[in-house]
Amino acid sequence: MTGPDLALLGGRPVLTEPLPPYQSIGPAERAAVLAVLDSGCLSGFFGSPGPGFLGGPQVRAFEAAWRRQYDVAHAVSVNSATSGLIALMGAIGISPGDEVIVPPYSMSATAMAPIFYGGIPVFADIEPETFGLDPQAVAKVITPRTKAILVVNLFGHPARLAELRRLADTHGLYLIEDNAQAPLGREGDRWAGTVGHAGVFSLNYHKHIHTGEGGMCVTDDAHLAERLQLIRNHGENLVDPLDIPDLTNLVGMNLRMTELSAAVGLAQLAHVERHTTARERACAHLSAAIADLDGLTPPHVRPGCRHNYYCWVVLFDEHSLGLSRDTFCRALAAEGFPVRAGYLPPLYDLPLFRQGVAIGKDGFPFNLTQRRYPPGLCPTVENIEHRQLILFAPCPYDLDDDRSAALAAAIRKVHAGIPQLRGLEPQDRPELANA
Ligand SMILES: Cc1ncc(COP(=O)(O)O)c(C=O)c1O
């Protein structure tokens, strides 16, 4: 059979060198860290009343810069987005048995956050094109116990935020945004992360900009901001001096950011547009290069939205191509294209949900509810994750135009070689091998 000289079948790969790792840390970050080290003060926080309660000069400057960037009234730094999500669940007053609607298609922290306060995650299905919560699916699972909708702007594309905010407001619910992956995502004239009552950004190493580990919560609600500050920093010690009447969920933790991280974050934030634009350019190049290929659908960008491409995600139609996603991915990997078949299984597949065990031995908080998490709960997620989606996460790599062109060439080569690849199909997919 003639066709391209596929690397998986012994041919020469398109990319002969590994892609260089993504590097956003430069001289500005280095200088900022050295200045903090020279100061000797690596954290300015005190967990007791006084000026140190809100952190040191770098933390305060970083939060101020974040407020300006996102045009929000309050920014509260934390040591990770996971911490920020948990703190937000506490701040909005989640109590045992309250339901929080979440997507099953996300990193696990999204669905874990409510559980720390006894909240019950309730999964709603997603939209198949941009992978955000489907507002109609959300509306169907609202009950008198629902307290909040926790939406994720997955892969860098905003979910239907304005619509979800209207839905939340109609039912008297909080809309909280997990904006870990979309630092400059936009829906219309609004930044992703700022449409809900509060949002949280991640600053872990894998994100467009990072502080190693870190996170930032944003809100326009002064009450929520104060509660976040208390939960971040041993709130129980502060409630008397600050004269806080409602003590609910103010059992505080240490979720504080160091001066070192904040100094790096300040320098990174100054370059967030440049880093994000570079990622968007590389992914636009890839999308254009595969637009005419049958059976592959490049990422969809909803009109009026800005997609930040934390991941470049392609829908793969196994049946029209007559090839399994896994075999296609193996062939791409052999060409030097670092690709992944699928993102994460639906979160309700985690043992924690399957077995109904989270906190303590009695199955708290699941023992407060009749909710169960059977397979088939969210068919769109299951179909996409198990069959359709291939994913290239550009975050770990530095992509210039030449490297983007090489990646595009690899995908076109493998697509042209599909007839040759059919012979490699695993025996358990006869319907594809005979296509
Ligand atoms: C959607 C989403 N939410 C939450 C998190 C948790 O972020 P962090 O590692 O900063 O805690 C991540 C991390 O990748 C994420 O992708």
The ligand as an SDF file (V2000), in Angstrom:
LIG
                    3D

 16 16  0  0  0  0  0  0  0  0999 V2000
   -9.5370   23.4960   35.8720 C   0  0  0  0  0  0  0  0  0  0  0  0
   -8.5740   23.4720   37.0210 C   0  0  0  0  0  0  0  0  0  0  0  0
   -9.0090   23.7720   38.2490 N   0  0  0  0  0  0  0  0  0  0  0  0
   -8.2010   23.7750   39.3040 C   0  0  0  0  0  0  0  0  0  0  0  0
   -6.8690   23.4710   39.1710 C   0  0  0  0  0  0  0  0  0  0  0  0
   -5.9950   23.4620   40.3880 C   0  0  0  0  0  0  0  0  0  0  0  0
   -4.9800   24.4310   40.2730 O   0  0  0  0  0  0  0  0  0  0  0  0
   -3.7730   24.4640   41.2920 P   0  0  0  0  0  0  0  0  0  0  0  0
   -2.7680   23.4730   40.8160 O   0  0  0  0  0  0  0  0  0  0  0  0
   -3.2530   25.8740   41.1990 O   0  0  0  0  0  0  0  0  0  0  0  0
   -4.2780   24.1520   42.6260 O   0  0  0  0  0  0  0  0  0  0  0  0
   -6.3440   23.1520   37.9280 C   0  0  0  0  0  0  0  0  0  0  0  0
   -4.9410   22.7920   37.7570 C   0  0  0  0  0  0  0  0  0  0  0  0
   -4.4550   22.4450   36.7250 O   0  0  0  0  0  0  0  0  0  0  0  0
   -7.2170   23.1510   36.8120 C   0  0  0  0  0  0  0  0  0  0  0  0
   -6.7800   22.8610   35.5870 O   0  0  0  0  0  0  0  0  0  0  0  0
  1  2  1  0
  2  3  1  0
  2 15  2  0
  3  4  2  0
  4  5  1  0
  5  6  1  0
  5 12  2  0
  6  7  1  0
  7  8  1  0
  8  9  2  0
  8 10  1  0
  8 11  1  0
 12 13  1  0
 12 15  1  0
 13 14  2  0
 15 16  1  0
M  END
$$$$
